[in-house]
């Protein structure tokens, strides 16, 4: 690595981490201001609040904003170099613009790899601690209030619960249906062809044994014609079904608490069940691959935008950098929302911002004096 590379790389990384420290300090101050009353009411010491909450709050936001932070740092460093005519001097010495990009690419690749590791393994574990703290001490206790819940727990198995108490882990008016397939009725409408049907007044989770206990049940086994069936009554039945108490807990930021292996396993479990609405988890998985590339793409665009010396100085270029960063964030939010609603393929939704900004970067690069 040449002296020029070390010079630019050092400025670039120092500025990036300086921007991270400044913005994270501002975010922490704002968050403390908003939650100061909650902190005063809870039975946690200042040290416990710091270690359980803010020690996990800071990495989450630093990583979430890393593409934006690196873009701001890139624009700031390059604009300062351009203002002091250092870019012109480097180009005049015979160094190509492409060669100037090298230290930026080295720095952004390092941060991109760090981002990938953080978002895949470190941040989810930190989120588990932070969100548990929030749910216990800051947010109101979660109560499962949905009624008449229909769940597909396997490709041919459907569960129904009229109501569920997530504090005592008791479900009421439980039905479990296993079907042979589907058939048409006399009106030409598709209906389930039942294999077995289990009805119960209550279903209770046995924490010690990790099983559901079904009380006062009626089990109907249908014959091949689905018209005749045998009935069995009972008081208690232990059963293992693909249903857990966690399915009735709060899903607030649930996907962001899953590491890469956990997220892949959860998606596989949902697909095994035959659950159709899994777009939000697929979008999240693809975004974790796309996000680190955003760091590199925005770094290149930042260098291109701010490498020219202007009469207005670095201020205008930094302002334009903020504007472009805002557009990028807006595009991420829009494409993510569309993808999670199933109106766009998850892979496309995750990579759309990077694709758009790669095209922008390509055209900007073509216009830069080499």
Residue frames as qw, qx, qy, qz and C-alpha x, y, z in Angstrom:
[[0.000, 0.889, 0.459, 0.000, 0.00, 0.00, 0.00],
 [0.434, 0.436, -0.009, 0.789, 1.46, 3.36, -1.06],
 [0.186, -0.184, -0.417, 0.870, 1.75, 6.46, 1.12],
 [0.315, -0.093, -0.234, -0.915, -1.16, 8.08, -0.75],
 [0.599, -0.295, -0.684, -0.294, -3.39, 5.08, -0.02],
 [0.477, -0.304, -0.647, 0.511, -2.49, 5.16, 3.67],
 [0.034, -0.050, -0.149, 0.987, -3.09, 8.92, 3.81],
 [0.473, -0.159, -0.340, -0.797, -6.59, 8.74, 2.28],
 [0.636, -0.258, -0.723, -0.084, -7.53, 5.51, 4.06],
 [0.351, -0.198, -0.598, 0.693, -6.55, 6.91, 7.46],
 [0.183, 0.022, 0.054, -0.981, -8.56, 10.09, 6.88],
 [0.550, -0.154, -0.556, -0.604, -11.50, 8.05, 5.60],
 [0.606, -0.283, -0.736, 0.107, -11.68, 5.57, 8.51],
 [0.240, -0.165, -0.484, 0.825, -10.99, 8.18, 11.21],
 [0.293, -0.031, -0.094, -0.951, -13.74, 10.41, 9.80],
 [0.591, -0.223, -0.656, -0.412, -16.17, 7.49, 9.54],
 [0.541, -0.327, -0.701, 0.330, -15.72, 6.42, 13.17],
 [0.086, -0.102, -0.278, 0.951, -15.83, 10.07, 14.26],
 [0.434, -0.138, -0.326, -0.828, -19.18, 10.50, 12.48],
 [0.617, -0.277, -0.730, -0.099, -20.42, 7.28, 14.11],
 [0.383, -0.241, -0.599, 0.661, -19.45, 8.52, 17.60],
 [0.103, 0.032, 0.073, -0.991, -21.03, 11.96, 17.07],
 [0.538, -0.157, -0.429, -0.709, -24.33, 10.68, 15.66],
 [0.609, -0.269, -0.743, 0.070, -24.61, 7.83, 18.17],
 [0.229, -0.157, -0.503, 0.819, -24.04, 10.33, 21.00],
 [0.315, -0.031, -0.096, -0.944, -26.85, 12.49, 19.63],
 [0.627, -0.192, -0.625, -0.423, -29.17, 9.47, 19.31],
 [0.503, -0.226, -0.734, 0.397, -28.40, 8.34, 22.87],
 [0.023, -0.101, -0.326, 0.940, -29.10, 11.82, 24.26],
 [0.481, -0.084, -0.303, -0.818, -32.40, 12.00, 22.37],
 [0.649, -0.196, -0.718, -0.156, -33.36, 8.50, 23.56],
 [0.347, -0.177, -0.658, 0.644, -32.49, 9.29, 27.18],
 [0.189, 0.012, 0.103, -0.977, -34.61, 12.46, 26.98],
 [0.605, -0.124, -0.459, -0.638, -37.57, 10.43, 25.72],
 [0.763, -0.209, -0.610, -0.040, -37.21, 7.62, 28.27],
 [0.147, 0.381, -0.561, 0.720, -35.96, 9.47, 31.36],
 [0.614, -0.297, 0.216, -0.698, -39.30, 9.05, 33.17],
 [0.944, 0.005, -0.281, -0.174, -39.34, 5.32, 32.44],
 [0.600, 0.312, -0.574, 0.461, -35.77, 4.98, 33.72],
 [0.150, -0.404, 0.463, -0.775, -36.65, 6.80, 36.95],
 [0.783, -0.208, 0.072, -0.582, -39.60, 4.47, 37.59],
 [0.903, 0.125, -0.409, -0.045, -37.82, 1.16, 36.99],
 [0.738, -0.635, 0.229, 0.003, -35.84, -0.81, 39.56],
 [0.864, 0.280, 0.024, 0.418, -32.67, -0.84, 37.47],
 [0.444, -0.670, 0.094, 0.588, -29.40, 0.91, 38.29],
 [0.307, 0.839, -0.232, -0.384, -27.71, 3.26, 35.83],
 [0.141, -0.474, 0.832, 0.252, -25.09, 0.58, 35.16],
 [0.471, 0.232, 0.850, -0.042, -27.78, -2.02, 34.41],
 [0.476, 0.779, 0.247, -0.325, -29.55, 0.38, 32.04],
 [0.150, 0.775, -0.498, -0.358, -26.26, 1.02, 30.25],
 [0.198, -0.322, 0.910, 0.170, -25.18, -2.63, 29.95],
 [0.423, 0.318, 0.844, -0.092, -28.59, -4.14, 29.14],
 [0.410, 0.797, 0.402, -0.186, -29.99, -1.37, 26.97],
 [0.219, 0.921, -0.189, -0.261, -27.55, 1.21, 25.60],
 [0.332, -0.493, 0.748, 0.296, -24.67, -1.20, 25.12],
 [0.438, 0.253, 0.833, 0.222, -27.00, -3.00, 22.68],
 [0.302, 0.852, 0.334, -0.268, -28.81, 0.11, 21.43],
 [0.031, -0.800, 0.364, 0.476, -25.65, 1.75, 20.04],
 [0.289, -0.212, 0.831, 0.426, -24.45, -1.18, 17.84],
 [0.409, 0.537, 0.738, -0.010, -27.96, -1.63, 16.43],
 [0.265, 0.916, 0.185, -0.239, -28.27, 1.96, 15.22],
 [0.162, -0.700, 0.526, 0.455, -24.62, 2.28, 14.20],
 [0.363, -0.023, 0.867, 0.340, -24.97, -0.80, 12.01],
 [0.376, 0.674, 0.631, -0.076, -28.40, 0.19, 10.67],
 [0.195, 0.953, 0.039, -0.227, -27.09, 3.60, 9.61],
 [0.626, -0.389, 0.440, 0.513, -23.67, 2.38, 8.43],
 [0.523, 0.434, 0.494, 0.542, -24.30, 2.98, 4.68],
 [0.023, 0.945, 0.231, 0.231, -25.51, 6.50, 5.41],
 [0.503, -0.812, 0.163, 0.245, -22.69, 7.21, 7.87],
 [0.662, -0.158, 0.456, 0.573, -20.03, 6.00, 5.46],
 [0.383, 0.679, 0.428, 0.456, -21.57, 8.09, 2.68],
 [0.177, -0.980, -0.068, -0.060, -21.43, 11.22, 4.85],
 [0.622, -0.605, 0.322, 0.379, -17.83, 10.43, 5.87],
 [0.650, 0.209, 0.485, 0.546, -16.83, 9.87, 2.23],
 [0.219, 0.849, 0.305, 0.372, -18.35, 13.15, 1.05],
 [0.366, -0.925, 0.050, 0.085, -16.79, 15.06, 3.94],
 [0.672, -0.417, 0.397, 0.466, -13.27, 13.67, 3.41],
 [0.567, 0.327, 0.507, 0.562, -13.28, 13.95, -0.38],
 [0.098, 0.923, 0.279, 0.248, -14.83, 17.43, -0.40],
 [0.437, -0.852, 0.165, 0.235, -12.14, 18.62, 2.01],
 [0.657, -0.167, 0.488, 0.550, -9.43, 17.13, -0.21],
 [0.410, 0.610, 0.481, 0.478, -10.98, 18.83, -3.25],
 [0.124, -0.979, -0.157, -0.029, -11.30, 22.19, -1.45],
 [0.457, -0.749, 0.353, 0.325, -7.58, 22.10, -0.62],
 [0.560, 0.692, -0.364, -0.275, -6.86, 21.20, -4.29],
 [0.435, -0.423, 0.794, 0.021, -5.32, 17.88, -3.17],
 [0.764, 0.346, 0.540, -0.067, -7.47, 15.92, -5.66],
 [0.521, 0.846, -0.082, -0.072, -6.26, 18.15, -8.51],
 [0.092, -0.764, 0.638, 0.033, -2.65, 17.72, -7.39],
 [0.639, -0.144, 0.755, -0.023, -3.02, 13.93, -7.28],
 [0.732, 0.567, 0.376, -0.039, -4.59, 13.81, -10.76],
 [0.312, 0.912, -0.255, -0.076, -1.93, 16.19, -12.13],
 [0.320, -0.619, 0.714, 0.064, 0.81, 13.85, -10.91],
 [0.388, 0.287, -0.789, -0.381, -0.46, 11.17, -13.28],
 [0.165, 0.094, 0.924, -0.333, -2.63, 9.20, -10.84],
 [0.260, -0.292, -0.664, -0.637, -5.94, 8.20, -12.43],
 [0.530, -0.325, 0.147, -0.770, -9.30, 8.80, -10.77],
 [0.897, -0.104, -0.379, -0.200, -9.83, 5.03, -10.69],
 [0.618, 0.149, -0.578, 0.511, -6.59, 4.72, -8.70],
 [0.146, -0.357, 0.349, -0.854, -7.82, 7.33, -6.21],
 [0.766, -0.275, -0.163, -0.558, -10.83, 5.10, -5.53],
 [0.687, 0.118, -0.700, 0.155, -8.61, 2.23, -4.29],
 [0.144, 0.109, -0.693, 0.698, -8.13, 3.37, -0.65],
 [0.539, -0.068, 0.145, -0.827, -11.84, 4.18, -0.43],
 [0.818, 0.044, -0.453, -0.350, -12.68, 0.70, -1.71],
 [0.492, 0.134, -0.767, 0.390, -10.32, -0.89, 0.82],
 [0.116, -0.083, 0.536, -0.832, -11.90, 1.04, 3.67],
 [0.656, 0.009, -0.019, -0.754, -15.49, 0.49, 2.53],
 [0.743, 0.086, -0.645, -0.157, -14.88, -3.24, 1.97],
 [0.276, 0.094, -0.769, 0.569, -13.55, -3.55, 5.52],
 [0.341, 0.021, 0.387, -0.856, -16.65, -1.77, 6.88],
 [0.718, 0.082, -0.350, -0.596, -18.94, -3.82, 4.60],
 [0.612, 0.058, -0.782, 0.098, -17.50, -7.10, 5.94],
 [0.060, 0.014, -0.669, 0.741, -17.84, -5.80, 9.49],
 [0.522, 0.040, 0.058, -0.850, -21.45, -4.80, 8.73],
 [0.718, 0.062, -0.593, -0.359, -22.21, -8.25, 7.31],
 [0.449, 0.002, -0.813, 0.370, -20.86, -9.97, 10.42],
 [0.121, 0.017, 0.484, -0.867, -22.64, -7.58, 12.76],
 [0.594, 0.062, -0.087, -0.797, -26.02, -7.79, 11.02],
 [0.721, 0.076, -0.635, -0.266, -25.87, -11.58, 10.75],
 [0.687, -0.153, -0.658, 0.268, -24.71, -12.60, 14.21],
 [0.293, -0.036, -0.477, 0.828, -23.86, -9.81, 16.68],
 [0.277, -0.152, -0.015, -0.949, -26.81, -7.42, 16.29],
 [0.669, -0.299, -0.527, -0.431, -29.53, -10.13, 16.60],
 [0.622, -0.255, -0.629, 0.391, -28.04, -11.30, 19.90],
 [0.142, -0.021, -0.282, 0.949, -27.81, -7.69, 21.09],
 [0.414, -0.244, -0.294, -0.826, -31.42, -7.10, 20.03],
 [0.639, -0.340, -0.688, -0.060, -32.59, -10.03, 22.15],
 [0.432, -0.282, -0.511, 0.687, -31.16, -8.38, 25.27],
 [0.019, 0.000, 0.001, -1.000, -32.28, -4.85, 24.33],
 [0.478, -0.257, -0.458, -0.704, -35.83, -5.80, 23.35],
 [0.588, -0.368, -0.704, 0.150, -36.24, -8.01, 26.42],
 [0.270, -0.219, -0.378, 0.858, -35.26, -5.00, 28.52],
 [0.225, -0.084, -0.209, -0.948, -37.73, -2.79, 26.62],
 [0.566, -0.306, -0.625, -0.442, -40.59, -5.28, 26.92],
 [0.566, -0.349, -0.661, 0.349, -39.93, -5.84, 30.63],
 [0.344, -0.430, -0.343, 0.761, -39.28, -2.30, 31.84],
 [0.015, 0.217, -0.161, -0.963, -40.48, 0.21, 29.22],
 [0.391, -0.101, -0.574, -0.712, -43.31, -1.12, 27.08],
 [0.704, -0.175, 0.268, -0.634, -46.67, -2.28, 28.36],
 [0.439, -0.145, 0.886, -0.033, -46.98, -6.01, 29.01],
 [0.366, 0.160, -0.640, -0.656, -48.06, -7.87, 25.88],
 [0.559, 0.140, 0.703, -0.416, -51.38, -9.69, 25.96],
 [0.033, 0.038, 0.836, 0.546, -52.50, -11.90, 23.11],
 [0.385, 0.335, 0.398, -0.762, -55.95, -10.58, 22.18],
 [0.370, 0.183, -0.639, -0.649, -56.64, -12.18, 18.80],
 [0.632, 0.082, 0.621, -0.455, -59.76, -14.33, 18.63],
 [0.846, 0.423, 0.270, -0.180, -60.88, -17.11, 16.31],
 [0.044, -0.727, 0.607, 0.317, -57.31, -17.83, 15.24],
 [0.949, 0.293, 0.099, -0.060, -56.71, -20.19, 12.31],
 [0.198, -0.732, 0.616, 0.215, -53.20, -21.61, 11.95],
 [0.898, 0.359, -0.244, -0.073, -51.64, -23.87, 9.35],
 [0.510, -0.699, 0.500, -0.021, -49.12, -25.93, 11.33],
 [0.475, -0.178, 0.792, 0.340, -48.27, -28.50, 8.63],
 [0.123, 0.100, -0.616, -0.771, -49.09, -28.88, 4.91],
 [0.441, -0.306, -0.716, -0.446, -52.23, -30.93, 5.70],
 [0.427, -0.462, -0.677, 0.382, -52.86, -29.92, 9.31],
 [0.066, -0.584, -0.110, -0.802, -54.86, -26.93, 10.50],
 [0.319, -0.328, -0.693, 0.557, -55.42, -25.64, 14.04],
 [0.187, -0.666, -0.279, -0.667, -58.11, -23.34, 15.38],
 [0.346, -0.285, -0.623, 0.641, -58.21, -21.58, 18.76],
 [0.090, -0.846, -0.474, -0.228, -61.08, -19.37, 19.83],
 [0.144, -0.932, 0.186, -0.275, -58.89, -17.49, 22.34],
 [0.811, 0.070, -0.382, 0.437, -55.50, -17.84, 24.02],
 [0.420, -0.903, 0.069, -0.049, -54.07, -16.54, 27.29],
 [0.672, 0.526, -0.380, 0.355, -50.33, -16.02, 26.83],
 [0.214, -0.658, 0.516, -0.504, -49.75, -15.47, 30.56],
 [0.718, -0.244, 0.573, -0.311, -51.05, -18.90, 31.62],
 [0.116, 0.333, -0.839, -0.414, -50.41, -20.57, 28.22],
 [0.382, 0.301, 0.840, -0.241, -53.97, -21.85, 27.95],
 [0.204, 0.048, -0.518, -0.829, -56.02, -21.98, 24.76],
 [0.466, 0.256, 0.632, -0.564, -59.79, -22.30, 24.65],
 [0.743, 0.520, 0.265, -0.328, -62.06, -24.07, 22.15],
 [0.120, -0.568, 0.704, 0.410, -59.25, -25.84, 20.32],
 [0.880, 0.367, 0.226, -0.201, -59.71, -27.74, 17.05],
 [0.205, -0.536, 0.712, 0.406, -57.10, -29.72, 15.11],
 [0.829, 0.443, 0.183, -0.289, -57.90, -30.98, 11.60],
 [0.306, -0.380, 0.749, 0.449, -55.86, -33.30, 9.44],
 [0.685, 0.510, 0.063, -0.516, -57.06, -33.56, 5.85],
 [0.771, 0.086, 0.575, 0.261, -56.66, -36.19, 3.15],
 [0.294, 0.111, 0.476, 0.822, -56.91, -33.55, 0.46],
 [0.302, 0.332, 0.136, -0.883, -59.60, -31.47, -1.19],
 [0.207, 0.333, 0.877, 0.279, -62.76, -32.30, -3.09],
 [0.209, -0.159, -0.246, -0.933, -65.69, -30.53, -4.74],
 [0.317, 0.261, 0.731, -0.545, -69.10, -30.40, -3.09],
 [0.392, 0.538, 0.740, 0.097, -72.44, -30.56, -4.93],
 [0.180, 0.937, 0.173, -0.243, -72.22, -26.82, -5.67],
 [0.720, 0.576, -0.044, 0.385, -68.81, -27.15, -7.29],
 [0.148, -0.894, 0.315, -0.283, -66.98, -25.49, -4.40],
 [0.585, 0.306, -0.680, 0.320, -63.74, -26.87, -3.01],
 [0.652, -0.647, 0.138, -0.369, -63.94, -28.30, 0.51],
 [0.085, -0.557, 0.806, -0.180, -61.59, -30.16, 2.81],
 [0.856, -0.045, -0.474, -0.200, -61.65, -33.94, 2.80],
 [0.434, -0.695, 0.443, -0.365, -61.07, -34.70, 6.47],
 [0.600, 0.199, -0.762, 0.141, -58.89, -37.47, 7.82],
 [0.462, -0.409, -0.671, 0.412, -59.15, -36.71, 11.56],
 [0.123, -0.686, -0.058, -0.715, -60.69, -33.92, 13.60],
 [0.494, -0.252, -0.644, 0.527, -59.87, -33.24, 17.24],
 [0.215, -0.727, -0.153, -0.634, -62.00, -30.92, 19.37],
 [0.548, -0.237, -0.592, 0.541, -61.21, -29.80, 22.91],
 [0.242, -0.918, -0.310, -0.042, -62.43, -27.28, 25.47],
 [0.247, -0.921, 0.289, 0.087, -58.91, -26.40, 26.62],
 [0.859, 0.307, -0.194, 0.362, -55.33, -26.91, 25.56],
 [0.447, -0.878, 0.171, 0.032, -52.57, -26.25, 28.12],
 [0.568, 0.629, -0.472, 0.243, -48.80, -25.99, 27.62],
 [0.859, -0.493, -0.003, 0.139, -46.80, -28.23, 29.96],
 [0.147, 0.909, -0.385, 0.059, -43.52, -26.34, 30.32],
 [0.548, -0.532, 0.646, -0.018, -41.70, -29.15, 32.13],
 [0.715, 0.096, 0.678, 0.145, -42.37, -31.76, 29.44],
 [0.014, 0.384, -0.455, -0.804, -42.54, -29.37, 26.48],
 [0.001, 0.277, 0.893, 0.355, -45.90, -30.74, 25.35],
 [0.429, -0.200, -0.082, -0.877, -49.49, -29.62, 24.97],
 [0.099, 0.181, 0.927, -0.312, -52.09, -31.24, 27.22],
 [0.355, -0.191, -0.459, -0.792, -55.51, -31.46, 25.56],
 [0.202, 0.081, 0.770, -0.599, -58.42, -31.63, 28.00],
 [0.511, 0.436, 0.575, -0.468, -61.93, -33.05, 27.49],
 [0.120, 0.406, -0.586, -0.691, -61.39, -33.93, 23.88],
 [0.795, 0.353, 0.415, -0.265, -63.42, -35.56, 21.12],
 [0.136, -0.443, 0.714, 0.525, -61.48, -37.32, 18.35],
 [0.777, 0.455, 0.256, -0.352, -63.22, -38.13, 15.07],
 [0.303, -0.322, 0.761, 0.474, -61.54, -40.46, 12.57],
 [0.639, 0.490, -0.004, -0.592, -63.12, -40.23, 9.14],
 [0.757, 0.093, 0.620, 0.182, -63.34, -43.11, 6.70],
 [0.396, -0.023, 0.531, 0.749, -62.36, -42.85, 3.06],
 [0.102, 0.647, 0.614, 0.440, -65.71, -41.46, 1.98],
 [0.136, 0.155, -0.237, 0.949, -65.33, -38.61, 4.57],
 [0.508, -0.419, -0.286, -0.696, -69.00, -39.09, 5.48],
 [0.851, -0.444, -0.268, -0.085, -68.73, -41.73, 8.18],
 [0.215, 0.617, -0.558, 0.511, -66.43, -41.48, 11.18],
 [0.708, -0.345, -0.577, 0.217, -65.55, -43.10, 14.50],
 [0.191, -0.819, 0.127, -0.526, -65.63, -41.03, 17.68],
 [0.692, -0.156, -0.544, 0.449, -63.41, -41.31, 20.73],
 [0.287, -0.881, -0.018, -0.377, -63.82, -39.26, 23.92],
 [0.733, -0.048, -0.432, 0.523, -61.16, -38.64, 26.56],
 [0.392, -0.872, -0.209, 0.207, -60.17, -36.48, 29.52],
 [0.189, -0.850, 0.361, 0.334, -56.50, -35.72, 28.83],
 [0.884, 0.356, 0.157, 0.261, -54.15, -36.27, 25.92],
 [0.359, -0.681, 0.328, 0.548, -50.48, -35.31, 25.59],
 [0.730, 0.590, 0.300, 0.169, -49.54, -34.30, 22.09],
 [0.400, -0.430, 0.313, 0.746, -46.60, -32.96, 20.12],
 [0.487, 0.754, 0.416, 0.145, -47.72, -30.58, 17.39],
 [0.512, 0.210, 0.107, 0.826, -45.83, -27.95, 15.44],
 [0.194, -0.819, -0.217, -0.494, -47.19, -25.19, 17.64],
 [0.541, -0.090, -0.490, 0.677, -45.41, -23.40, 20.48],
 [0.210, -0.808, -0.416, 0.360, -46.33, -20.73, 23.06],
 [0.304, -0.384, 0.226, 0.842, -43.86, -18.45, 21.26],
 [0.134, 0.360, 0.677, 0.628, -46.29, -18.39, 18.32],
 [0.213, -0.808, -0.523, -0.169, -48.66, -16.39, 20.53],
 [0.453, -0.591, -0.128, 0.655, -46.07, -13.94, 21.86],
 [0.190, 0.895, -0.016, -0.403, -45.30, -10.49, 20.52],
 [0.796, 0.309, 0.298, 0.426, -43.69, -10.52, 17.07],
 [0.034, 0.994, -0.060, -0.086, -42.34, -6.99, 17.53],
 [0.179, 0.804, -0.564, -0.056, -39.00, -6.89, 15.66],
 [0.906, -0.203, 0.366, -0.068, -38.89, -10.69, 15.89],
 [0.854, 0.469, 0.016, 0.224, -36.95, -11.13, 12.64],
 [0.241, 0.814, -0.353, 0.394, -34.27, -8.71, 13.88],
 [0.578, -0.594, 0.498, -0.255, -33.64, -10.96, 16.88],
 [0.965, 0.091, 0.244, 0.021, -32.70, -13.93, 14.68],
 [0.295, -0.578, 0.602, 0.466, -29.14, -14.68, 13.64],
 [0.422, 0.404, -0.598, -0.549, -28.52, -15.92, 10.09],
 [0.186, 0.025, -0.982, -0.038, -28.80, -19.61, 11.06],
 [0.179, 0.346, 0.736, -0.553, -31.88, -18.93, 13.21],
 [0.428, 0.482, -0.026, -0.765, -33.57, -16.90, 10.46],
 [0.390, 0.281, -0.761, -0.436, -32.93, -19.60, 7.87],
 [0.081, -0.110, -0.971, 0.194, -34.26, -22.26, 10.25],
 [0.284, 0.414, 0.514, -0.696, -37.37, -20.19, 11.00],
 [0.466, 0.429, -0.320, -0.704, -38.09, -19.63, 7.30],
 [0.306, 0.148, -0.917, -0.210, -37.64, -23.37, 6.66],
 [0.080, 0.237, 0.864, -0.437, -40.06, -24.13, 9.51],
 [0.405, 0.466, 0.211, -0.758, -42.68, -21.74, 8.10],
 [0.458, 0.372, -0.587, -0.554, -42.29, -23.26, 4.64],
 [0.147, 0.024, -0.987, 0.057, -42.60, -26.76, 6.13],
 [0.247, 0.361, 0.666, -0.604, -45.84, -25.72, 7.78],
 [0.248, 0.504, 0.695, 0.449, -47.08, -24.40, 4.46],
 [0.068, -0.778, -0.302, 0.547, -47.46, -20.85, 5.75],
 [0.534, 0.658, 0.353, 0.397, -47.87, -18.48, 2.82],
 [0.002, 0.973, -0.001, 0.232, -47.07, -15.09, 4.38],
 [0.788, -0.408, 0.051, 0.459, -43.31, -15.25, 4.87],
 [0.502, 0.733, 0.083, 0.452, -42.29, -12.33, 2.63],
 [0.234, -0.935, 0.174, -0.200, -41.14, -10.16, 5.53],
 [0.751, -0.496, 0.401, 0.170, -38.62, -12.80, 6.62],
 [0.781, 0.324, 0.325, 0.422, -37.39, -13.39, 3.07],
 [0.230, 0.907, 0.014, 0.354, -36.94, -9.64, 2.53],
 [0.470, -0.831, 0.293, -0.052, -34.98, -9.44, 5.77],
 [0.851, -0.180, 0.391, 0.301, -32.74, -12.35, 4.76],
 [0.642, 0.541, 0.253, 0.481, -31.95, -10.85, 1.35],
 [0.026, -0.968, 0.039, -0.248, -31.42, -7.39, 2.87],
 [0.673, -0.659, 0.292, 0.168, -28.69, -8.77, 5.09],
 [0.743, 0.079, 0.400, 0.531, -26.73, -9.66, 1.96],
 [0.350, 0.759, 0.296, 0.462, -27.60, -6.43, 0.14],
 [0.314, -0.945, -0.078, 0.045, -26.82, -4.03, 2.99],
 [0.625, -0.499, 0.291, 0.524, -23.01, -4.50, 3.01],
 [0.518, 0.330, 0.472, 0.632, -22.89, -3.87, -0.75],
 [0.011, 0.932, 0.309, 0.187, -24.69, -0.57, -0.13],
 [0.503, -0.758, 0.120, 0.398, -21.67, 0.55, 1.88],
 [0.544, -0.132, 0.495, 0.664, -19.37, 0.09, -1.13],
 [0.284, 0.629, 0.561, 0.457, -21.83, 1.56, -3.66],
 [0.151, -0.960, -0.233, -0.029, -22.49, 4.69, -1.60],
 [0.552, -0.594, 0.227, 0.540, -18.76, 5.15, -0.98],
 [0.478, 0.154, 0.532, 0.682, -18.05, 5.22, -4.72],
 [0.081, 0.802, 0.468, 0.364, -20.93, 7.65, -5.35],
 [0.392, -0.879, -0.120, 0.246, -19.72, 9.83, -2.47],
 [0.542, -0.355, 0.342, 0.681, -16.21, 10.09, -3.94],
 [0.341, 0.406, 0.572, 0.625, -17.55, 10.90, -7.41],
 [0.076, -0.876, -0.439, -0.183, -19.95, 13.58, -6.15],
 [0.379, -0.912, -0.013, 0.158, -17.47, 15.42, -3.96],
 [0.770, -0.126, 0.232, 0.581, -14.19, 15.13, -5.88],
 [0.364, 0.612, 0.249, 0.656, -14.63, 18.37, -7.82],
 [0.269, -0.298, -0.308, 0.863, -13.63, 21.70, -6.33],
 [0.046, 0.744, 0.560, 0.361, -16.55, 24.15, -6.38],
 [0.072, 0.510, -0.112, 0.850, -16.91, 27.84, -5.57],
 [0.628, -0.586, -0.127, -0.496, -19.45, 27.03, -2.90],
 [0.103, -0.538, 0.753, -0.366, -16.89, 24.88, -1.08],
 [0.181, 0.025, -0.980, 0.079, -17.43, 21.62, 0.78],
 [0.332, 0.162, 0.554, -0.746, -20.67, 22.77, 2.41],
 [0.657, 0.310, -0.164, -0.667, -22.79, 22.37, -0.72],
 [0.531, 0.260, -0.791, -0.160, -21.32, 18.95, -1.50],
 [0.027, 0.005, -0.882, 0.470, -21.96, 17.74, 2.04],
 [0.489, 0.243, 0.325, -0.773, -25.55, 19.04, 1.81],
 [0.670, 0.318, -0.445, -0.503, -26.04, 17.20, -1.49],
 [0.316, 0.195, -0.919, 0.133, -24.59, 14.11, 0.15],
 [0.248, 0.112, 0.713, -0.646, -27.17, 14.32, 2.94],
 [0.617, 0.319, -0.004, -0.719, -29.95, 14.75, 0.36],
 [0.606, 0.301, -0.678, -0.288, -28.84, 11.70, -1.63],
 [0.122, 0.097, -0.918, 0.365, -28.49, 9.67, 1.57],
 [0.443, 0.186, 0.472, -0.740, -32.06, 10.65, 2.51],
 [0.685, 0.330, -0.310, -0.571, -33.30, 9.48, -0.91],
 [0.418, 0.246, -0.875, 0.005, -31.51, 6.17, -0.40],
 [0.120, 0.039, 0.815, -0.565, -33.13, 5.64, 3.01],
 [0.571, 0.283, 0.172, -0.751, -36.54, 6.55, 1.56],
 [0.634, 0.328, -0.574, -0.401, -36.08, 4.05, -1.28],
 [0.206, 0.141, -0.936, 0.247, -35.13, 1.32, 1.21],
 [0.314, 0.148, 0.636, -0.689, -38.25, 1.97, 3.28],
 [0.643, 0.343, -0.080, -0.680, -40.56, 1.98, 0.24],
 [0.584, 0.310, -0.712, -0.237, -39.12, -1.16, -1.38],
 [0.065, 0.099, -0.910, 0.397, -39.06, -2.98, 1.97],
 [0.465, 0.201, 0.464, -0.726, -42.71, -2.14, 2.62],
 [0.688, 0.364, -0.291, -0.556, -43.76, -3.25, -0.88],
 [0.435, 0.298, -0.850, -0.020, -41.76, -6.47, -0.59],
 [0.078, -0.019, 0.856, -0.510, -43.16, -7.38, 2.82],
 [0.577, 0.283, 0.290, -0.709, -46.70, -6.83, 1.54],
 [0.622, 0.135, 0.758, 0.141, -46.04, -9.37, -1.20],
 [0.488, 0.815, 0.171, -0.261, -46.43, -6.83, -4.01],
 [0.396, 0.775, -0.492, -0.038, -42.83, -7.32, -5.17],
 [0.909, 0.033, -0.378, 0.174, -40.56, -10.40, -5.09],
 [0.628, -0.758, 0.014, 0.178, -38.52, -10.30, -1.83],
 [0.728, -0.090, 0.237, 0.637, -35.19, -10.57, -3.67],
 [0.294, 0.605, 0.301, 0.676, -36.07, -7.61, -5.90],
 [0.339, -0.896, -0.191, -0.213, -37.31, -5.56, -2.94],
 [0.719, -0.589, 0.071, 0.361, -34.05, -6.12, -1.05],
 [0.612, -0.093, 0.348, 0.705, -31.77, -5.29, -3.97],
 [0.291, 0.819, 0.411, 0.273, -33.78, -2.50, -5.64],
 [0.192, -0.966, 0.059, 0.163, -32.08, 0.40, -3.76],
 [0.553, -0.466, 0.510, 0.466, -28.62, -0.99, -4.55],
 [0.555, 0.377, 0.605, 0.429, -29.56, -1.52, -8.20],
 [0.159, 0.940, 0.277, 0.121, -30.90, 2.03, -8.60],
 [0.275, -0.913, 0.230, 0.193, -27.88, 3.60, -6.91],
 [0.664, -0.181, 0.554, 0.469, -25.46, 1.40, -8.87],
 [0.464, 0.634, 0.474, 0.397, -26.96, 2.80, -12.08],
 [0.068, -0.996, -0.054, -0.024, -26.69, 6.34, -10.69],
 [0.548, -0.661, 0.384, 0.339, -23.09, 5.68, -9.72],
 [0.681, 0.167, 0.538, 0.468, -22.27, 4.31, -13.18],
 [0.325, 0.814, 0.323, 0.356, -23.55, 7.42, -14.97],
 [0.275, -0.953, 0.107, 0.067, -21.83, 9.74, -12.48],
 [0.686, -0.400, 0.446, 0.413, -18.56, 7.86, -12.96],
 [0.618, 0.454, 0.460, 0.448, -18.80, 8.25, -16.74],
 [0.138, 0.934, 0.166, 0.286, -18.94, 12.03, -16.33],
 [0.544, -0.784, 0.155, 0.255, -15.95, 12.33, -14.01],
 [0.409, 0.805, -0.430, -0.001, -12.67, 13.55, -15.57],
 [0.979, -0.131, -0.066, 0.142, -10.30, 10.59, -15.52]]
